[in-house]
Amino acid sequence: MKIRRITIKNFRGVKELEWNLPTADIFCLIGKGDSSKSTILEAIRYAFYPQWNLTLSDSDFYQCKVENYIAIEVTIGDLVEEFCSLNKYGNYLRGWDAAAQKLTDEPDDHLENVLTVRLTVEKDFEPKWTAVCDRSPEGVPFKQADRNKVSVGLIGAYSEKQLSWATGTALANLTEAQSLNELLANASRTARTSLDADRPLTLKNFDAAAAKSQEVAKLLGVPVVHTYKAHLDLTSINLKVGGLTLHDGDMPLRQLGLGSRRMLLCGIQTVGLEDGHITLFDEVEFGLEPHRITRLIKHVRDDKRGQYFLTTHSPIVLRELTVKELHIVHNKGGVVQIISAAKEGLEEYGMQGKIRSSTEAFLAKKVVVCEGATEVGFLRGFDDHQVENKKDSFSFHGVALVDAGGGSKVRGMAKAFKSLGYDVSVLADADAEDQFSSADVDELERFGIPVHVWTERLSLEERAFQDLPWASVLASVQLAQDELGFSAHDQVRSKYPQGLDKNISSWEESSALRNSIGAAAKKSGWFKRMTEGELWFKTISPAFQDAAFCKKNLALELNELWGWAEHV
């Protein structure tokens, strides 16, 4: 059985969610922290909770408002024949149009038969599971045994129980029906008999205390039928199915490392389940080395009988998945939206390549699309400067910096991230109309994307050397000459019509020399890599203490971008 549609209301961080799923077996939920990815997995698990005693509290309600009841509806298709029987849920079947991803209340020959399971919890914390449809909104109870048949398993941070034969675990589902309770009761009796056999040796002191208790009993008129003695109470030592766990020899497998336990559970979930399974894997990378992540994703992809819902914050996991398997989760005020990275209309932007090259951005909330590595490094240096001045960092505000790889790619990348629900801003040069034009700027701003470009159609280097205090200009040239290995003196001299002293610190300020330094830095690529761009900003950061400089275009654009990061 496989999930076709999910709706959630008032469950934990989710006030409202409606998600119609495409036909697929792998759904990896990504996005910033606290976007309710794990909550969605928990909602699926609760909808098919294999036991009757689901424990909830006020904190399970959205904003702890228990007057607004929890409602989780999961529509499943690929149904087992038993569920379609009129004696079961045949009267509650609905139709699913996979092409349109649309649910209709009446089953139809050209539609897939599906069943909607609803879990409701009101302020009395009593969960109610029903199979429902619009024709019968009250529904009919969806029984514990049938929830178990859907075979939903969660692999989370605490999964020791899944390596036992407790009700609802993958191991229990693998085990043929037999009287395990009787078997374990006999084991309890055997333990009692074994202890009795060694009584003279092991229970000598205990029996002495029992004899004294017997004397007291007789003195007080308490009946003594035989003889008081120490013995095991079968009620106290009653073994249950949950106490039967998987061992490697005599070692319980719950003692394996976290990553190994989770991989093993993922494998067990797929074995021997003729009707398939739905596996929920929270933070799939947790406890695993990169090579084992690769192996696990291959195992998941090769399993054609299961449906997997994964969450991750790992770039490694993202690089192993295809664009069709990634779904971005956004939560704004409790209203959750899930957008496929393979959303129609994004084909022209090459999202698969962007997942490979800009992985971290898909895990953020806000994205600054930078024209190149210089801008990324420069902003990283600016970020460090702001933190040193008691500001919150880009990461605190959920901002990722992305290298577009050239001006011609800025527009497409910015629009793609915006279409996927991210807040987007752009930092680019304005010196190449054929790469990033005024028309591109206008189009992005109409699309709701703020664009930061330098005035007078200049590049970052040209703009900086026009605006920076002279001391910072000379420090930049000295950085390129002494630390970055460029022949900065000769490169500037080739652009400057007058002679230049070999001693850079002795250069005298002039508009022409500023222009020449900017042209040389741009052409020779002094700061064209991220590391150099970051180091450059660190060198010039004292300029931001200069009141006059802070009124110049370079500082104004950077501060405006920072304001966007703080307040959007």
SULHU-V543131 format. One record per residue. N is the residue number from 0. OMEGA is omega in degrees with one decimal (NA if undefined). Layout:
# SULHU-V543131
N & OMEGA
N & OMEGA
This chain:
# SULHU-V543131
0 & -175.4
1 & -175.4
2 & 179.5
3 & -176.2
4 & 179.3
5 & 169.0
6 & -179.3
7 & 174.6
8 & 171.0
9 & 178.2
10 & 179.8
11 & -177.4
12 & -177.0
13 & 172.6
14 & -177.3
15 & 175.2
16 & 171.7
17 & -174.7
18 & 172.2
19 & -171.1
20 & 169.9
21 & 178.5
22 & -177.0
23 & -179.6
24 & -179.1
25 & 177.7
26 & 178.5
27 & -178.7
28 & -179.6
29 & -179.1
30 & -177.6
31 & 175.8
32 & 179.3
33 & 175.6
34 & 174.2
35 & 177.6
36 & -179.4
37 & 178.7
38 & 178.5
39 & 176.5
40 & 179.0
41 & 179.0
42 & 177.6
43 & 180.0
44 & -179.3
45 & -179.7
46 & 179.8
47 & -177.5
48 & -170.2
49 & -179.5
50 & -178.1
51 & -171.1
52 & 175.8
53 & -176.5
54 & 179.4
55 & 179.4
56 & 179.9
57 & -175.6
58 & 176.2
59 & 177.2
60 & -179.6
61 & -177.3
62 & 177.7
63 & -180.0
64 & -173.3
65 & 178.1
66 & 175.9
67 & -171.0
68 & 176.5
69 & 175.3
70 & 177.5
71 & 177.1
72 & 177.0
73 & 179.3
74 & -177.5
75 & 175.1
76 & -176.8
77 & -170.3
78 & 170.9
79 & -175.8
80 & -178.3
81 & -178.5
82 & -178.0
83 & -179.3
84 & 177.3
85 & 177.8
86 & 179.5
87 & -174.1
88 & -178.2
89 & -179.6
90 & -176.7
91 & -179.9
92 & 178.5
93 & -178.6
94 & 179.7
95 & 176.6
96 & -174.4
97 & -178.0
98 & -179.2
99 & -175.3
100 & -174.9
101 & 179.0
102 & 173.1
103 & -171.6
104 & -179.0
105 & 173.9
106 & -178.5
107 & -176.2
108 & -176.9
109 & 178.5
110 & 176.8
111 & 174.2
112 & 179.5
113 & -179.4
114 & 179.1
115 & 178.3
116 & -178.8
117 & 171.4
118 & 175.3
119 & 177.0
120 & 176.8
121 & -171.4
122 & 174.3
123 & 178.2
124 & 178.9
125 & -179.9
126 & 177.5
127 & 179.0
128 & 179.3
129 & 168.6
130 & -170.1
131 & 168.1
132 & -179.2
133 & 179.8
134 & 179.8
135 & -174.0
136 & 177.6
137 & 175.4
138 & 179.5
139 & -177.5
140 & 174.8
141 & -165.2
142 & -179.2
143 & -179.1
144 & -179.2
145 & 174.7
146 & 178.7
147 & -176.8
148 & 178.0
149 & 174.5
150 & 174.4
151 & 179.7
152 & 177.8
153 & 173.8
154 & -176.7
155 & -178.4
156 & -178.8
157 & -171.9
158 & -178.1
159 & -177.7
160 & -177.7
161 & 176.4
162 & 174.3
163 & 179.0
164 & 177.7
165 & -177.4
166 & 175.4
167 & 179.9
168 & 179.7
169 & 178.8
170 & 178.0
171 & 179.0
172 & 179.1
173 & -171.0
174 & 176.6
175 & -178.5
176 & 174.6
177 & -174.2
178 & 178.8
179 & -179.5
180 & 178.0
181 & 179.5
182 & -177.8
183 & 175.4
184 & 176.7
185 & 177.7
186 & 177.7
187 & 179.9
188 & 179.4
189 & 178.0
190 & -179.8
191 & 179.8
192 & -179.8
193 & 179.6
194 & -179.3
195 & -177.4
196 & -178.6
197 & -173.0
198 & -175.9
199 & -177.2
200 & -171.0
201 & -174.2
202 & -176.2
203 & -178.4
204 & -179.8
205 & 179.6
206 & 176.2
207 & 177.2
208 & 179.0
209 & 179.6
210 & 177.1
211 & 177.5
212 & 179.1
213 & 178.2
214 & 178.1
215 & -179.3
216 & -179.7
217 & -179.5
218 & -177.3
219 & 177.8
220 & 176.0
221 & -174.8
222 & 173.8
223 & -175.1
224 & 179.3
225 & 179.6
226 & 176.7
227 & 175.7
228 & 177.6
229 & 179.0
230 & 176.8
231 & 175.7
232 & -177.0
233 & 178.9
234 & -177.7
235 & -176.6
236 & -178.6
237 & 178.5
238 & 179.6
239 & -176.8
240 & 180.0
241 & 178.5
242 & 177.8
243 & -173.9
244 & -179.9
245 & -178.8
246 & 167.3
247 & -169.2
248 & 177.9
249 & -177.5
250 & 175.5
251 & -177.9
252 & 173.9
253 & 178.4
254 & 174.4
255 & 173.7
256 & -175.3
257 & -179.0
258 & -179.8
259 & 177.6
260 & -175.9
261 & 177.0
262 & 179.7
263 & 179.8
264 & 178.1
265 & 177.6
266 & 179.9
267 & -177.9
268 & -174.6
269 & -170.7
270 & 167.7
271 & 179.4
272 & -172.2
273 & -177.3
274 & 178.0
275 & -175.9
276 & 172.6
277 & -176.2
278 & 179.0
279 & -173.1
280 & -176.2
281 & -178.0
282 & -170.1
283 & -176.6
284 & -170.4
285 & 176.8
286 & -176.3
287 & 173.1
288 & -177.9
289 & -177.0
290 & 178.1
291 & 172.4
292 & 179.3
293 & 179.9
294 & -179.1
295 & 179.6
296 & 176.6
297 & 177.9
298 & 179.9
299 & -177.1
300 & -178.9
301 & -178.4
302 & -175.2
303 & -178.2
304 & -175.9
305 & 171.3
306 & -172.8
307 & 171.8
308 & -176.0
309 & 164.6
310 & -179.2
311 & 167.4
312 & -173.2
313 & 173.3
314 & -179.7
315 & 178.6
316 & -178.6
317 & -178.3
318 & 179.1
319 & -174.9
320 & 176.7
321 & -177.8
322 & -179.6
323 & -177.9
324 & -176.1
325 & -179.2
326 & -175.2
327 & -178.1
328 & 176.4
329 & 179.2
330 & 178.4
331 & 179.8
332 & 178.6
333 & 176.6
334 & -173.0
335 & 177.2
336 & 178.4
337 & -175.8
338 & 178.0
339 & 175.9
340 & 176.1
341 & -179.2
342 & -179.5
343 & 179.9
344 & -178.7
345 & -175.5
346 & -175.4
347 & -175.9
348 & 176.6
349 & -174.1
350 & 179.7
351 & 178.0
352 & 180.0
353 & 176.0
354 & 178.9
355 & -171.6
356 & -174.0
357 & -172.2
358 & -174.4
359 & -178.2
360 & -179.2
361 & -179.5
362 & -177.5
363 & 175.6
364 & -178.2
365 & -176.9
366 & 169.8
367 & 178.4
368 & -178.5
369 & -178.4
370 & -177.0
371 & -177.4
372 & 178.5
373 & -179.0
374 & 178.5
375 & 179.4
376 & 180.0
377 & 179.1
378 & 175.9
379 & 175.9
380 & 177.2
381 & 178.0
382 & 178.4
383 & 179.7
384 & -179.5
385 & 178.7
386 & 178.0
387 & 178.9
388 & 171.1
389 & 173.8
390 & 173.9
391 & -172.7
392 & 172.7
393 & -177.4
394 & 176.8
395 & -179.2
396 & 176.8
397 & -175.7
398 & 172.3
399 & 178.5
400 & -174.6
401 & 175.3
402 & -178.8
403 & 178.8
404 & 178.3
405 & -177.0
406 & -177.3
407 & -177.1
408 & -175.0
409 & -175.2
410 & -177.9
411 & -178.9
412 & -179.9
413 & -179.8
414 & 179.9
415 & 179.5
416 & 177.5
417 & 179.4
418 & 179.0
419 & 173.2
420 & 179.0
421 & 167.3
422 & -171.1
423 & 170.7
424 & -175.9
425 & 170.3
426 & -174.6
427 & 173.6
428 & 178.7
429 & -171.5
430 & -176.9
431 & -177.3
432 & -179.3
433 & 179.8
434 & 179.1
435 & -167.6
436 & 174.8
437 & 177.2
438 & 176.8
439 & 179.0
440 & -179.7
441 & -179.3
442 & 179.8
443 & -179.8
444 & 174.2
445 & -179.7
446 & 179.0
447 & -178.6
448 & 176.3
449 & -178.0
450 & -180.0
451 & 176.1
452 & -175.4
453 & -179.7
454 & 178.0
455 & 176.5
456 & -178.4
457 & 170.7
458 & 179.1
459 & -178.2
460 & -178.8
461 & -179.8
462 & -178.3
463 & -176.3
464 & 169.9
465 & -169.3
466 & -172.5
467 & 169.8
468 & -173.3
469 & 179.5
470 & 179.2
471 & 176.2
472 & -179.5
473 & 178.3
474 & 178.7
475 & 178.3
476 & 178.7
477 & 176.7
478 & -179.7
479 & -177.4
480 & -168.5
481 & -173.6
482 & -176.2
483 & 171.7
484 & 178.1
485 & 173.0
486 & -170.9
487 & 179.8
488 & -177.8
489 & -178.0
490 & 176.8
491 & -178.5
492 & 179.2
493 & 179.5
494 & -171.4
495 & -173.8
496 & -178.1
497 & 179.2
498 & -179.7
499 & 177.2
500 & 176.8
501 & 178.8
502 & -174.5
503 & -177.2
504 & -178.7
505 & -178.9
506 & 179.1
507 & -175.4
508 & 170.8
509 & 179.5
510 & -179.3
511 & -179.7
512 & 175.5
513 & 179.6
514 & -177.8
515 & 178.8
516 & 178.7
517 & 179.7
518 & -179.9
519 & -179.9
520 & -179.8
521 & -175.8
522 & -175.7
523 & 175.9
524 & -178.8
525 & -172.1
526 & -172.2
527 & 175.9
528 & -173.9
529 & -177.6
530 & -179.9
531 & 178.5
532 & 178.6
533 & 179.4
534 & 178.5
535 & -179.3
536 & 179.7
537 & -179.6
538 & -174.4
539 & -174.0
540 & 177.2
541 & -180.0
542 & -176.8
543 & 171.9
544 & -178.1
545 & -175.7
546 & -179.3
547 & 179.0
548 & -176.9
549 & 176.5
550 & -179.1
551 & -173.0
552 & -178.5
553 & -178.5
554 & -178.7
555 & -179.6
556 & 179.3
557 & 179.8
558 & 176.4
559 & 177.0
560 & 178.8
561 & 177.2
562 & 175.8
563 & -178.9
564 & -177.3
565 & -164.8
566 & 179.4
567 & NA
